[in-house]
């Protein structure tokens, strides 16, 4: 799943980059070219100690973010060298270069609200994340 639909990059203060938990609303339907789901290379994700369930490419515009250096980008091209991408608009497109089409809105994320610190998330403290379970251990794939 597109990681930016769960966690959005934000700056707190002048330079501290954080992941902020966000909630999707019906406003996302105004953005039919937002990739929702796509093929992920789970082996590569686990190889760099990331869970393979959420992925997103780095910024196309060069701004600094938590997505820099392909930190969460694990595309898989397992269909004859192509990756299948399902969009918010309900359509699916197969591509060999998922970042080439500039109409695909990879960088969309829901609004953060007035103070991103209210949505702060980290691996150790995720109070506003409904997926967070304080008793949940990391995926056995990452041990």
Backbone as CSV, one residue per row, in Angstrom:
resi,resn,N_x,N_y,N_z,CA_x,CA_y,CA_z,C_x,C_y,C_z
1,UNK,0.838,-1.180,0.000,0.000,0.000,0.000,0.884,1.245,0.000
2,UNK,0.381,2.301,-0.585,1.100,3.568,-0.648,1.281,4.124,0.768
3,UNK,2.507,4.163,1.224,2.826,4.573,2.596,2.387,6.004,2.896
4,UNK,2.381,6.863,1.887,1.995,8.257,2.127,0.518,8.415,2.484
5,UNK,-0.274,7.384,2.287,-1.685,7.451,2.664,-1.898,7.082,4.131
6,UNK,-0.842,6.652,4.791,-0.883,6.331,6.219,0.014,7.279,7.003
7,UNK,1.230,7.484,6.493,2.199,8.357,7.146,2.685,9.396,6.145
8,UNK,2.579,10.656,6.521,3.007,11.744,5.640,4.260,12.395,6.203
9,UNK,5.145,12.836,5.330,6.339,13.536,5.796,5.978,14.956,6.241
10,UNK,6.632,15.418,7.274,6.388,16.785,7.757,7.639,17.313,8.437
11,UNK,7.753,18.630,8.421,8.828,19.286,9.164,8.241,19.854,10.443
12,UNK,8.927,19.613,11.524,8.555,20.210,12.798,9.692,21.156,13.152
13,UNK,9.359,22.416,13.354,10.413,23.405,13.561,11.073,23.726,12.241
14,UNK,12.339,24.061,12.302,13.050,24.461,11.092,13.570,23.302,10.258
15,UNK,13.888,22.173,10.909,14.551,21.150,10.113,14.299,19.710,10.539
16,UNK,13.544,19.453,11.573,13.344,18.084,12.023,12.281,17.410,11.154
17,UNK,12.675,16.354,10.454,11.754,15.603,9.598,11.155,14.459,10.390
18,UNK,9.845,14.319,10.302,9.155,13.253,11.027,8.114,12.599,10.130
19,UNK,7.699,11.419,10.526,6.549,10.762,9.934,5.343,11.152,10.763
20,UNK,4.276,11.578,10.108,3.052,11.926,10.822,1.931,11.018,10.347
21,UNK,1.209,10.452,11.301,0.082,9.605,10.963,-1.031,10.481,10.408
22,UNK,-1.642,10.034,9.319,-2.719,10.790,8.688,-3.930,9.885,8.478
23,UNK,-5.074,10.499,8.308,-6.315,9.770,8.094,-6.887,10.146,6.735
24,UNK,-7.244,9.155,5.960,-7.836,9.397,4.648,-9.298,9.800,4.823
25,UNK,-9.705,10.812,4.078,-11.115,11.211,4.071,-11.654,11.040,2.647
26,UNK,-12.906,11.357,2.465,-13.482,11.233,1.125,-12.876,12.229,0.136
27,UNK,-12.102,13.201,0.618,-11.433,14.144,-0.293,-10.444,13.448,-1.212
28,UNK,-9.974,12.266,-0.812,-9.032,11.544,-1.666,-9.673,11.175,-3.002
29,UNK,-10.998,11.087,-3.041,-11.679,10.737,-4.287,-11.520,11.814,-5.356
30,UNK,-11.096,13.004,-4.946,-10.794,14.070,-5.910,-9.438,13.861,-6.581
31,UNK,-8.741,12.803,-6.201,-7.392,12.519,-6.707,-7.337,11.084,-7.244
32,UNK,-7.988,10.817,-8.367,-8.080,9.441,-8.875,-6.744,8.838,-9.310
33,UNK,-5.725,9.673,-9.552,-4.432,9.147,-9.997,-3.431,8.972,-8.861
34,UNK,-3.925,8.898,-7.632,-3.062,8.563,-6.496,-2.918,7.040,-6.470
35,UNK,-1.686,6.538,-6.578,-1.500,5.092,-6.468,-1.915,4.615,-5.072
36,UNK,-2.716,3.579,-5.037,-3.204,3.035,-3.774,-2.422,1.771,-3.415
37,UNK,-2.366,0.848,-4.348,-1.649,-0.410,-4.140,-0.799,-0.712,-5.358
38,UNK,0.286,-1.441,-5.110,1.185,-1.791,-6.194,2.052,-2.959,-5.764
39,UNK,2.711,-3.573,-6.726,3.582,-4.708,-6.448,4.818,-4.241,-5.677
40,UNK,5.124,-4.974,-4.604,6.262,-4.629,-3.742,7.225,-5.810,-3.674
41,UNK,8.505,-5.511,-3.686,9.548,-6.512,-3.544,9.792,-6.727,-2.047
42,UNK,9.064,-7.671,-1.463,9.136,-7.913,-0.013,10.522,-8.354,0.423
43,UNK,11.185,-9.154,-0.381,12.519,-9.619,-0.014,13.490,-8.446,0.129
44,UNK,13.392,-7.496,-0.790,14.263,-6.313,-0.718,13.929,-5.461,0.510
45,UNK,12.635,-5.284,0.800,12.231,-4.496,1.966,12.760,-5.117,3.250
46,UNK,12.559,-6.403,3.406,13.031,-7.092,4.612,14.552,-7.041,4.689
47,UNK,15.207,-7.081,3.531,16.668,-7.011,3.489,17.233,-5.716,4.046
48,UNK,16.434,-4.657,4.045,16.887,-3.371,4.619,16.093,-3.048,5.893
49,UNK,15.543,-4.100,6.511,14.868,-4.006,7.810,13.635,-3.114,7.805
50,UNK,12.856,-3.192,6.714,11.575,-2.492,6.633,10.479,-3.531,6.438
51,UNK,9.305,-3.235,6.963,8.180,-4.129,6.710,7.690,-3.878,5.287
52,UNK,7.360,-4.934,4.561,7.028,-4.792,3.139,5.583,-4.400,2.838
53,UNK,4.821,-4.023,3.842,3.404,-3.762,3.631,3.109,-2.351,3.137
54,UNK,4.020,-1.418,3.386,3.827,-0.027,2.994,5.082,0.440,2.268
55,UNK,4.905,1.084,1.129,6.033,1.523,0.319,5.676,2.847,-0.352
56,UNK,6.688,3.657,-0.634,6.481,4.927,-1.351,7.816,5.396,-1.917
57,UNK,7.770,6.016,-3.089,9.009,6.500,-3.702,9.486,7.807,-3.071
58,UNK,10.743,8.170,-3.340,11.221,9.476,-2.879,10.518,10.596,-3.644
59,UNK,10.664,11.803,-3.154,10.056,12.965,-3.795,10.602,13.149,-5.201
60,UNK,9.730,13.517,-6.126,10.155,13.824,-7.496,10.758,15.218,-7.588
61,UNK,10.445,16.050,-6.616,10.821,17.456,-6.707,12.067,17.799,-5.921
62,UNK,12.699,16.799,-5.322,13.970,17.015,-4.666,13.902,17.604,-3.271
63,UNK,12.688,17.836,-2.735,12.654,18.363,-1.386,13.001,17.256,-0.396
64,UNK,13.597,17.656,0.698,14.022,16.718,1.725,12.796,16.091,2.392
65,UNK,12.833,14.781,2.585,11.729,14.116,3.274,12.199,12.785,3.835
66,UNK,11.322,12.147,4.607,11.647,10.837,5.170,11.724,9.774,4.078
67,UNK,11.312,10.102,2.858,11.329,9.146,1.756,12.608,9.210,0.924
68,UNK,13.541,10.082,1.300,14.800,10.208,0.559,15.538,8.873,0.471
69,UNK,16.368,8.765,-0.547,17.287,7.636,-0.728,16.568,6.290,-0.824
70,UNK,15.346,6.296,-1.372,14.572,5.062,-1.557,14.355,4.298,-0.254
71,UNK,14.303,5.006,0.857,14.164,4.367,2.176,12.937,3.451,2.251
72,UNK,11.849,3.832,1.594,10.626,3.041,1.629,10.162,2.622,0.232
73,UNK,11.038,2.623,-0.749,10.645,2.352,-2.130,11.155,0.978,-2.540
74,UNK,10.222,0.026,-2.716,10.569,-1.351,-3.041,9.692,-1.871,-4.186
75,UNK,9.758,-1.250,-5.357,8.892,-1.684,-6.456,9.277,-3.077,-6.949
76,UNK,8.292,-3.834,-7.323,8.530,-5.157,-7.901,7.965,-5.170,-9.317
77,UNK,8.725,-5.737,-10.209,8.292,-5.852,-11.595,8.195,-7.335,-11.925
78,UNK,7.169,-7.960,-11.375,7.068,-9.412,-11.487,6.132,-9.878,-12.592
79,UNK,5.601,-8.983,-13.375,4.692,-9.356,-14.468,5.359,-9.012,-15.796
80,UNK,6.224,-9.899,-16.241,6.982,-9.669,-17.477,7.740,-8.351,-17.435
81,UNK,8.380,-8.068,-16.299,9.165,-6.845,-16.150,8.321,-5.610,-15.902
82,UNK,7.062,-5.818,-15.571,6.158,-4.690,-15.347,5.576,-4.762,-13.941
83,UNK,5.181,-3.614,-13.424,4.574,-3.494,-12.110,3.117,-3.097,-12.287
84,UNK,2.226,-3.752,-11.567,0.808,-3.381,-11.602,0.533,-2.371,-10.496
85,UNK,-0.190,-1.311,-10.850,-0.508,-0.249,-9.899,-2.020,-0.039,-9.905
86,UNK,-2.639,-0.131,-8.719,-4.065,0.138,-8.557,-4.247,1.529,-7.987
87,UNK,-5.150,2.303,-8.567,-5.316,3.710,-8.208,-6.590,3.963,-7.408
88,UNK,-6.618,5.077,-6.722,-7.791,5.494,-5.965,-9.014,5.532,-6.873
89,UNK,-8.837,5.911,-8.126,-9.939,5.980,-9.080,-10.503,4.626,-9.476
90,UNK,-9.891,3.532,-9.032,-10.403,2.194,-9.307,-9.773,1.512,-10.503
91,UNK,-8.929,2.186,-11.240,-8.309,1.587,-12.407,-6.945,0.989,-12.045
92,UNK,-6.477,0.076,-12.869,-5.178,-0.575,-12.683,-4.389,-0.395,-13.968
93,UNK,-3.123,-0.029,-13.805,-2.242,0.173,-14.964,-0.970,-0.630,-14.730
94,UNK,-0.459,-1.236,-15.786,0.792,-1.975,-15.741,1.871,-1.113,-16.382
95,UNK,3.036,-1.052,-15.742,4.108,-0.183,-16.231,5.478,-0.786,-15.952
96,UNK,6.429,-0.456,-16.802,7.814,-0.858,-16.531,8.562,0.247,-15.789
97,UNK,7.991,1.451,-15.766,8.625,2.577,-15.073,7.556,3.351,-14.289
98,UNK,7.307,2.953,-13.047,6.201,3.539,-12.283,6.344,5.019,-11.945
99,UNK,7.528,5.583,-12.097,7.700,7.002,-11.777,7.725,7.890,-13.010
100,UNK,7.660,7.296,-14.187,7.792,8.070,-15.425,6.564,8.913,-15.750
101,UNK,5.387,8.414,-15.478,4.163,9.137,-15.834,3.891,10.216,-14.794
102,UNK,4.050,11.461,-15.185,3.914,12.582,-14.249,2.473,12.822,-13.808
103,UNK,1.493,12.182,-14.459,0.100,12.355,-14.024,-0.224,11.491,-12.804
104,UNK,0.641,10.523,-12.510,0.432,9.693,-11.331,0.849,10.489,-10.108
105,UNK,-0.027,10.627,-9.157,0.201,11.506,-8.006,0.810,10.741,-6.829
106,UNK,2.073,10.354,-6.972,2.773,9.596,-5.937,2.945,10.393,-4.646
107,UNK,2.991,11.703,-4.738,3.309,12.504,-3.554,2.098,12.998,-2.782
108,UNK,0.902,12.652,-3.223,-0.292,13.053,-2.488,-0.277,12.426,-1.097
109,UNK,-0.661,13.206,-0.122,-0.934,12.664,1.212,-2.048,13.488,1.833
110,UNK,-2.861,12.881,2.707,-3.941,13.627,3.358,-3.385,14.789,4.173
111,UNK,-4.233,15.770,4.434,-3.821,16.939,5.204,-3.322,16.537,6.583
112,UNK,-2.307,17.270,7.038,-1.721,17.000,8.350,-2.425,17.738,9.473
113,UNK,-3.177,18.763,9.161,-3.800,19.559,10.221,-2.908,20.713,10.616
114,UNK,-3.332,21.444,11.617,-2.643,22.671,12.016,-1.265,22.409,12.611
115,UNK,-1.130,21.378,13.423,0.145,21.122,14.090,0.550,19.672,13.846
116,UNK,1.538,19.436,12.967,1.946,18.064,12.666,2.373,17.284,13.904
117,UNK,2.805,17.972,14.949,3.231,17.255,16.155,2.087,16.465,16.778
118,UNK,0.842,16.860,16.503,-0.305,16.103,17.021,-0.375,14.722,16.394
119,UNK,0.239,14.567,15.237,0.185,13.309,14.497,1.509,12.571,14.500
120,UNK,2.466,13.021,15.317,3.804,12.458,15.300,3.767,10.947,15.458
121,UNK,4.540,10.248,14.655,4.646,8.795,14.758,6.106,8.403,14.675
122,UNK,6.462,7.392,15.387,7.805,6.844,15.272,7.711,5.355,15.548
123,UNK,8.794,4.671,15.342,8.807,3.239,15.571,8.548,2.919,17.045
124,UNK,8.881,3.860,17.929,8.793,3.592,19.362,7.573,4.194,20.026
125,UNK,6.947,5.187,19.405,5.824,5.871,20.033,4.834,6.274,18.955
126,UNK,3.746,5.552,18.843,2.767,5.811,17.803,1.384,5.980,18.421
127,UNK,1.181,6.999,19.256,-0.072,7.104,20.001,-1.312,7.336,19.143
128,UNK,-1.188,7.964,17.984,-2.356,8.266,17.163,-2.503,7.322,15.982
129,UNK,-1.815,6.225,16.003,-1.832,5.279,14.905,-2.758,4.114,15.253
130,UNK,-3.907,3.954,14.558,-4.822,2.866,14.907,-4.232,1.484,14.665
131,UNK,-3.143,1.397,13.873,-2.493,0.116,13.648,-1.534,-0.226,14.779
132,UNK,-1.264,0.751,15.654,-0.290,0.548,16.721,-0.879,-0.298,17.839
133,UNK,-0.162,-1.304,18.232,-0.515,-2.136,19.375,0.737,-2.212,20.237
134,UNK,0.700,-1.663,21.459,1.912,-1.638,22.280,2.446,-3.031,22.591
135,UNK,1.619,-4.055,22.411,2.060,-5.416,22.698,2.508,-6.159,21.446
136,UNK,2.324,-5.508,20.290,2.700,-6.122,19.018,4.202,-6.101,18.859
137,UNK,4.735,-7.201,18.455,6.159,-7.264,18.167,6.347,-7.005,16.680
138,UNK,7.533,-6.626,16.314,7.808,-6.424,14.892,7.604,-7.721,14.135
139,UNK,7.393,-7.596,12.879,7.174,-8.753,12.026,8.292,-9.773,12.222
140,UNK,7.960,-11.056,12.277,9.005,-12.080,12.406,9.968,-12.065,11.221
141,UNK,9.537,-11.475,10.106,10.436,-11.373,8.952,11.621,-10.471,9.246
142,UNK,11.461,-9.555,10.199,12.501,-8.570,10.470,13.392,-8.937,11.642
143,UNK,13.156,-10.057,12.283,13.981,-10.459,13.439,15.307,-10.969,13.005
